[in-house]
Amino acid sequence: MSAYGACLYLRSETNGESKVHLLCAKSRVALLKALTIPRLELSAALLLAELIVNAEEALDFDCTFHCWSDSSIVLAWIRQPPREFNVFVSNRIAKIQEITKDMTWHHVPTNLNPADVVSRGWQAVSTEKQAGFAWAYTWLRWVTSIGGRLQNANLDYDTRNPILLPKDHPVTKAIIVYYHKKYLHGGSQALLAALRQRYWPIGGRKFVASVINKCVRRFRTKPVTWEHVMGSLPANRVQPNPAFHSTGVDYCGSFYHKTEARNKAPHKCYIAVFVCFSTKAALLEVVQDLTTDSFIAALRRFIAFPGGFQLH
Ligand SMILES: [Zn+2]
């Protein structure tokens, strides 16, 4: 079995800046034995002509069409009168000539022909080429963008409406690999953040991690993440004792305390947090201000609490 395909790109120019987007693509499966290579290529040229007819009807504006083929034979054939060939070839030449009579045909080298992916299959194309086409393929028909809750944010249109990428799809993988290389083999968190500026890969976290794990360069360098060296806990943190036997103290705040009297302005206060070392039980005491006297008053209230204390 073999396949052939055609794709249509739209090139627009505004203020001297041009943009190229893939408009649509179509492929057909053919029996290899039944058709010679030039006949397959001729069928591809006809497919392109038919794609143009459909696009012309759908497009709401005028544009000139340029047709490209990587087959020199086909390009030579369609310049000849159809009657000189057998039925199969002449029928197709006639149709192509009819549809594309006002258009120009050009030659494109096979290695630069994006339709090559359509006909040979994605797996047969080198990763560099895949990455190059990845951006263009995101404009295929299945592309859906999602609207989040950031419509009013001061962000790019692409970030506000990321393109939905299907799970476990070769195109999604190619885009992830492309970004992974672009951002110098970074980790999954950084890669995901970079991707989400433009795309929304479904089940992204897992897929990104699996792509990164397969990266040979990353595996070779084996980056080691830095880890904290944890010290031993002090004895009074790990030995059994009655609650509040060993206690730490700190302040939190400030807070505003509103008195019951209506016309009195709320006044500042703090909270002393007494934490038991061994059980982590906490006792809170309100402190009026940051003076020593206030602290001692809070401490007295704490000591008045039943139990024996050893304060740190
Ligand atoms: Zn890598």
Residues whose N, C-alpha, C, O or C-beta is under 5 A from the ligand:
A	BS01	ZN	H185 C215 R217 R218
